């Protein structure tokens, strides 16, 4: 089972009539990297990283996806940065794990 991080968005993401502020993301897999590259070339780092984040988001509020670049594009930068920071923390923790 992959590691996850839970966080709170300052402004939230409006989905339907509700604004959702809590989020959960999971550690990225190699398959997530491939899927993100299908959506956005890695030579466009901002778009590629957002596409990767779309793969990693478990939920925002009670919404469980799928998540799209269009949805993330509606977010305030501070909220996108909060999710990116959670992803970086997951990456750091994963790199610190010792091989079995």
Protein Blocks (a to p, Z undefined) as FASTA:
>chain_A
ZZddddddfkbpaehjbccfbdcdddddfklmmmmmmmpcfklmklmmmmmmmmmpmbgc
jbgbjadfklmmmpcfklmmmmmmmmmmmmmmmmmpccZZ
